[in-house]
């Protein structure tokens, strides 16, 4: 058995503030399959294609017995921005991959021969589900993982091990209660009852993943966002007392650019975005997003780069 206290100590020394453990058992897939059948994941075909893999981590690591879930807060006090908080710094995928390599090196030394495999968001692992099973928080009405003391400004990674853990976490009680703040704050009505989010209406999906034109009905409802959307998290009561996260996620200067600067994004500005999550949308995507946002913000159109 692996010593969970040792692994958590190593993870925290590297930078992961939270570390939880769960038995790598197949997941009950009713919620995911229903969500897909309802078409709420339209535009992301890879989710349906990898559904079976996501529900059984042993398809990713044969004989996997433990799922280690790692999390780090990324909140930093910052003036209003048109970029979602998670993307205002270096791409967290790059940061976490470096941290995971360090953690795996520690574990190889302590447990020679142990099989392991790491993932950061883009891999076919239901990290929020595993985080909830490991006791790191509960899934809120907006679909975000919410830690009772740290809120939802959390970035997640996971590590599969083919050895059992000496202890596992316990799921926490859901603590949204009757609150509907996130549902009411969503500018496009993407948050549905039953902790479901309709990706077809979600600004995070359209500003980041959608490579084509937005649905016409959404073009007048994008608000200020040019990459991602924090509307539901900004109003969440659990985030009222959020404390600054790791320094690696401190905002960079581009986070204060006005919409107009993204609309007129040139090579010099684009170069300043290298190594950040904004590169996923590409320059043309950022210009498109800014154009949609500016069409409903006439005051913003007067801003200068």
N, C-alpha and C positions, 0 to 999 in steps of 0.2 A: 504493500500500500504506500501511496505517496503521502508525505506529510504536508497537509494543507497550510499549516502555520508557516512552514518554511517557504513554500511557494508564494504565499501572500506577502511575506517579508521581502523576498527577492523582487516581486513585482512592484511593491511600493517603493523600494529603494531605486528602481529604474525609472519610475514616474507614474505608474498606474496607481491611482489613489484607492480604488476599490477592486476587490478580488473575491469572486464567489465560485462555488463548486456545485455541480449537479451530476447525477448518475446519467451516463450516456445512453438512455433508453429511447426507443422510437417514440416520436411525438404523436399525439392524437391529432389528426389533420383536418378535422371537420371544419374548423374556422377558416383555415387557409383555402380549402377546396371550395367552400361556399362563397368566399370573397372572390375567388377567381371565376366561378360559375356565374356570378352576378355581373361580371364584366368590370368590376371595380379596379382591376389592375390592367385595364386595356392600355396599350402603348408600351407595356413592359412584358413582351412575350417570354422573356427568359425566366420569369417567375413561374409560369405554367410549365415550361419545359423542364425545370429543375425541381418541381414540387416534391417528387418522390425522394430526391436526394436531400432536400431541406428537412424532410420529416424523419430522416434516419441518418445520423452522423456516421454510423458505421459504414455507410457507402462512401464516405470521405476518408476514413481511417479504419481499416478492418480491425475488428476486435476492440474498438474504442470503448473505454469504460468510464471516462471522466471528461466532463466539459468544464474547462476553466473559463470563467467570464471575467473580463477585465474592463475597467471603466475609469475615465478621467474627466473631471469637470472642465469645461472650456469657457465658462462665463468670465468676462472681464468688463468692469464699468467702462462705458464708451458712449460717445455722442450718437445720435440717431444715424443710421446708415441704410443704404439701399441694398446692402449685402447681408445675408443671414450670418449670425454670429459664428457658426461653425466654420465658415469659409473666409473669415477676415484675417487669417494667419496662414502659415505654411500648411499645405495639404496634410490633414491629419493621417491619411492613409500612409504617407511617407514616414511621418514621425512614428506612428505605431509600429510599422514594419521594422524599423530600427530597434525599437524597444523590445519587440517580440523576439528578434534575433538574440538580443542580450539575455532575455529570460530563458530562451531555449538552450543557450550555452550553459547557463547556470544549472538547468535541469539535467542536461547530458552529463555534467560532471558529477552531480549527486545521484543520478539514476542511469548509469551506463546501459545502453541497449534498449531503453524505453522508447517506444514509438510515439511520435507526436506530430501534429500538424496545426499550423496557425492560420487564422483568417482575420481580415479587417473589412467588415461591411460588404465589400464587393463579392465576397465568396458566398456560396450557397448555404449559409448557416443562418437560422432564425435567431439572431443574437438577442433581440428583445425578449423572446420567449424563454430562452435559456437564462437570461439575466433575472427574469422573474422567478424561474424555478430555483435559481441559486440564491434567492433572497436579497438581490441588490436593489429591488424596487418593485413596483407594480406598473402595469400598462394602463395609462390614463385614457380618458375619453377621446383625446386627440391622437391616440396611437403611440404616444411617446412613453418611454420608460421614465418613471418618476421615483426618485429616491426621497423618502420622507424628510430627510434633513438637507439634501443637496439639490432637490428639485429635478428638472428635466434637462438642464444644460449638461448632458453627459455624452461622451463619445465611447463607443464600445468596440471591443475586439474579443476574439475567442481562441482558445488553445485546446485541442483534443489530445487526450493521453490514452494509451492502451493499458494503463494500470489503474486500479481502483483507488479512490481517495479514502483517507481515514475518517472523513466526515463530509457531509454535504449540507447545503443551506436549506432553509425552509421558506416557501412562498410567503410574502407579506399580504396583509389584508388590504384590499383596494380602499383608497382614501379620497376618492373624488366626491363622494356623497351626492348631494343634489346640485352641485355646482355645474353650470352650463357656460361658464365664461369663454372657454375655448370654442365651443360650438357657435356661440353668438359672435365671436370676434373674427371667425374665418371669413375673409372677404368674398369668397366664392361659394360658400356653403358646402365645402368638401367634407366636413366632419359630420358623419351620420350617427344615428343612434346605434348602440351596441358596440361602441369602440371600433367603428369602421371608418376608414377614410377612402373617399372616392378619388382615385388617382386622376381620373378624367377631369376633375375640377380643381385639383391641387396645384397651387402655384409653384411649389417646390418641384413637382414633376415637370411642369411646362417650362420653367426657367432653367432647369438643369438638363433633363433628359430629352425633352421634345426637340427634335431637329427641324421640324417643319413649322408651318404657320399655326398659331393658336386657334382654337375654336373661336368663332366670331363673338360668341356670347361672353367670353372671358376677357376680351381685349379692353373693355372699359371697366374692368374690376380688379386690375392687378395692383392698384395702389402704388406704393413707392418701390416695390421690390424689383431688382434687376437680376438677382441670383439667390434662389432659395426664398424662404418665407418664415418669419418667426412670430407671426400674428397670434397664433394659438398659445405659444409659450410666453409671450410678453404679458399676457393677462392671467396666467396660471397662478393661483394663490401660493402654490408650493415653491414658486420662484421669487417670491417677494424678498426673501432674505438670502439670496444666492451670494456666495462669497467668491472672490477671484480664484480662478483655476490655475492650472500649470502655466508657467511663463512661456512655454512653447506655443501656447495658443493666444498670446497677446496680439491684438490687432496691428496690422501693417498700415502704412499711409494710404494705400489705395481704398481702404474701407471708408474713407471720408470723401471720396470723389463724388461729385454730384452726378445726377442722371445724365446731364448734358455731356459730361466727359466720356461716359460709356457709349453714348450715342455716336460720338465722334472718335471712337477708339481707333488709334493709329498704331503703327509698329512700335513706337517708343513706349506708349502706355501699355501695350500688350506685353512687351518684354518685362514690365514690372510685375506682371501676374504669373510669370513662370514659377513653377513649384507650388502653386496654390490650387485650390479646388476649382477656381473659376476657369481654369484651362479646360475643364470638361465641357463647358458650354461653347467654347471656341469664340473667337472674336465676333464672327457674324451672329452667333447666338446672343451674345451680350448686347450688341447693337440693336438687334431685333427686340430684346426684352426692354431696353431703354426706350425704344420708340413707342412700344405699347404703353409703358408707364407714363411717358411724357404726354401722350395724347389725352390723358385725363388729368394732368397736372400742369395747367398753363403757367403757373408761377414758376415751376421748376424749369420750364423752357427758357426762362430769362437768366438762369444761372450760367455762370461762365466757368470753364475748366480751371 
